[in-house]
Amino acid sequence: MSKFLIVGLGNPGTEYANTRHNIGFDIVSAFVIKHGGFFQSGRLAEIAEVKWKGKIFICIKPSTFVNLSGRAVKYWLDKEKILLENSLTIVDELALPLDKLRLRKSGSDAGHNGLKDIQNILGTDKYPKLRFGIGNNFPKGMQAEYVLSHWFKEDMPIVHLKIEKCIGIIEDFSSIGIDKTMSLVNNLTFSN
């Protein structure tokens, strides 16, 4: 039975719930709920295990804060003996507009401190990433406040649409592979 590690990046604590920076947590939670799983406290992360079509998904929400996610990712990859190419890290992306998603096999951290920490601890940037565009609709110097704030009300229909699509992307990633899934995802544009 093939095994996958699905990593949603975000910050623990109710004050960060439903913020742009926590979209990774929201997507992984939606995936786990759809497949009848539940999270429990584990080492360095909230963890859930779900099964779908003969595959096992170890889903984690690191409890180490976004910028220190690498230790949790490495620990669960090693503990569950999951190949790096069978991991998928889901993250918010300022450089992508709200109407876009981007799936890649590898690539730089693009200034995202969570990805930077994972890359440093794993010693490579060659691991799959799903980037959820959050746009950059903020005044100069207000990036931190923007990513840590709640979605604008008018953005919620697209956010919900994209979360649903991301559940399907995780399923496709595990069943048809990353190359075919990238071709289905990377040219999509979402609208209300």
C-alpha positions as CSV (number, residue, x, y, z in Angstrom):
1,M,0.0,0.0,0.0
2,S,1.6,3.3,-1.0
3,K,2.0,6.0,1.6
4,F,1.9,9.7,1.3
5,L,2.8,12.6,3.7
6,I,0.5,15.6,3.2
7,V,1.9,18.7,5.0
8,G,-0.2,21.8,5.6
9,L,1.8,24.8,6.7
10,G,0.3,27.2,9.3
11,N,0.6,28.5,12.8
12,P,-0.9,26.7,15.8
13,G,-3.3,28.7,18.0
14,T,-6.8,30.1,17.6
15,E,-5.5,33.6,16.9
16,Y,-4.1,32.3,13.6
17,A,-7.1,30.2,12.6
18,N,-8.6,31.1,9.1
19,T,-5.8,33.5,8.2
20,R,-4.0,33.5,4.8
21,H,-0.9,32.0,6.3
22,N,-2.9,29.1,7.7
23,I,-4.4,28.0,4.3
24,G,-2.2,24.8,4.4
25,F,-3.8,23.8,7.7
26,D,-7.3,24.6,6.3
27,I,-6.7,22.4,3.2
28,V,-5.3,19.4,5.1
29,S,-8.1,19.7,7.6
30,A,-10.7,19.7,4.7
31,F,-9.0,16.7,3.1
32,V,-9.0,14.7,6.4
33,I,-12.7,15.6,7.1
34,K,-13.7,14.5,3.6
35,H,-12.1,11.1,4.2
36,G,-13.5,10.6,7.7
37,G,-10.3,11.1,9.6
38,F,-9.5,13.2,12.7
39,F,-6.4,14.9,14.1
40,Q,-4.7,14.1,17.3
41,S,-1.6,15.5,19.0
42,G,1.6,13.9,17.8
43,R,5.3,14.7,17.9
44,L,5.9,18.1,16.5
45,A,2.5,18.1,14.8
46,E,-1.2,17.5,14.8
47,I,-1.5,14.2,12.8
48,A,-4.3,12.3,11.1
49,E,-4.1,9.1,9.1
50,V,-6.7,8.5,6.3
51,K,-7.0,5.8,3.7
52,W,-8.4,6.3,0.2
53,K,-8.3,3.9,-2.8
54,G,-5.7,1.6,-1.3
55,K,-3.4,4.5,-0.3
56,I,-2.4,5.8,3.2
57,F,-2.2,9.5,3.8
58,I,-0.3,10.7,6.9
59,C,-1.6,14.3,7.2
60,I,0.3,16.7,9.4
61,K,-0.2,20.3,10.7
62,P,3.2,21.1,12.3
63,S,2.9,22.6,15.8
64,T,6.3,24.3,15.4
65,F,5.0,27.5,13.7
66,V,5.3,28.0,9.9
67,N,8.9,29.3,10.0
68,L,10.2,26.2,11.8
69,S,8.3,23.5,9.9
70,G,11.3,21.5,8.7
71,R,11.8,19.4,11.8
72,A,8.2,18.2,11.8
73,V,8.4,17.3,8.1
74,K,11.7,15.4,8.5
75,Y,10.5,13.6,11.6
76,W,7.3,12.3,10.0
77,L,9.0,11.4,6.6
78,D,11.5,9.3,8.6
79,K,9.1,7.8,11.1
80,E,6.6,6.7,8.4
81,K,9.3,5.8,5.9
82,I,7.7,7.9,3.2
83,L,9.7,8.8,0.0
84,L,10.3,12.5,-0.4
85,E,8.5,12.5,-3.8
86,N,5.4,11.1,-2.0
87,S,5.2,14.2,0.1
88,L,3.2,17.2,-0.7
89,T,3.7,20.5,1.2
90,I,0.8,23.0,0.9
91,V,1.6,26.6,1.5
92,D,0.3,30.2,1.0
93,E,2.0,32.1,-1.9
94,L,2.1,36.0,-2.1
95,A,3.6,35.9,-5.6
96,L,0.5,34.2,-7.0
97,P,-2.8,36.0,-7.4
98,L,-5.8,34.8,-5.5
99,D,-7.2,33.1,-8.6
100,K,-4.2,30.7,-9.0
101,L,-2.7,27.5,-7.7
102,R,0.7,26.2,-8.6
103,L,2.0,22.6,-8.2
104,R,5.7,21.9,-8.7
105,K,8.0,18.9,-8.2
106,S,10.7,21.1,-6.8
107,G,11.8,24.7,-6.7
108,S,13.0,27.4,-4.4
109,D,11.4,28.7,-1.3
110,A,10.6,31.9,-3.1
111,G,11.1,33.8,0.1
112,H,8.7,31.7,2.2
113,N,10.3,31.1,5.5
114,G,8.4,27.8,6.1
115,L,9.7,26.4,2.8
116,K,13.2,27.8,3.6
117,D,13.3,25.9,6.9
118,I,12.1,22.6,5.3
119,Q,14.7,23.0,2.5
120,N,17.5,23.7,5.0
121,I,16.5,20.6,7.1
122,L,15.9,18.3,4.2
123,G,19.0,19.6,2.4
124,T,17.1,19.9,-0.9
125,D,14.4,21.9,-2.6
126,K,13.4,18.8,-4.6
127,Y,10.1,18.0,-2.9
128,P,6.5,18.6,-4.2
129,K,4.8,21.8,-3.3
130,L,1.3,23.1,-3.8
131,R,1.2,26.9,-3.6
132,F,-2.1,28.6,-2.9
133,G,-2.2,32.1,-4.3
134,I,-3.2,34.7,-1.7
135,G,-2.3,37.8,-3.8
136,N,-0.3,40.8,-2.6
137,N,-3.1,43.3,-2.0
138,F,-1.3,45.2,0.9
139,P,0.5,48.5,1.4
140,K,4.3,48.5,1.2
141,G,5.8,47.2,4.5
142,M,2.6,45.5,5.6
143,Q,3.4,41.9,4.3
144,A,3.5,40.3,7.7
145,E,0.2,41.9,8.8
146,Y,-1.4,40.8,5.5
147,V,-0.4,37.1,5.6
148,L,-1.4,36.9,9.3
149,S,-4.8,38.6,8.7
150,H,-8.2,37.0,7.8
151,W,-9.4,36.8,4.3
152,F,-11.4,39.6,2.9
153,K,-15.1,38.7,2.8
154,E,-15.3,39.1,-1.0
155,D,-12.4,36.6,-1.4
156,M,-14.2,33.8,0.5
157,P,-16.1,32.2,-2.5
158,I,-12.8,31.8,-4.4
159,V,-11.0,30.5,-1.3
160,H,-13.7,27.9,-0.7
161,L,-13.6,26.9,-4.4
162,K,-9.8,26.5,-4.3
163,I,-9.8,24.5,-1.0
164,E,-12.3,22.0,-2.7
165,K,-10.0,21.9,-5.8
166,C,-7.0,21.2,-3.5
167,I,-8.6,18.1,-2.0
168,G,-8.9,16.8,-5.6
169,I,-5.3,17.8,-6.3
170,I,-4.1,15.7,-3.3
171,E,-6.1,12.7,-4.6
172,D,-4.9,13.2,-8.2
173,F,-1.3,13.6,-7.0
174,S,-1.5,10.2,-5.3
175,S,-3.3,8.4,-8.1
176,I,-2.2,9.8,-11.4
177,G,1.1,11.3,-10.4
178,I,2.5,14.8,-10.2
179,D,3.2,15.3,-13.9
180,K,-0.4,14.7,-15.0
181,T,-1.7,16.6,-12.0
182,M,0.5,19.6,-12.7
183,S,-0.9,19.7,-16.3
184,L,-4.5,19.8,-14.9
185,V,-3.8,22.5,-12.2
186,N,-1.2,25.0,-13.3
187,N,-3.3,26.7,-16.0
188,L,-6.5,27.0,-14.0
189,T,-8.0,30.4,-13.1
190,F,-10.7,30.6,-10.4
191,S,-13.4,33.1,-10.3
192,N,-16.5,33.8,-8.2
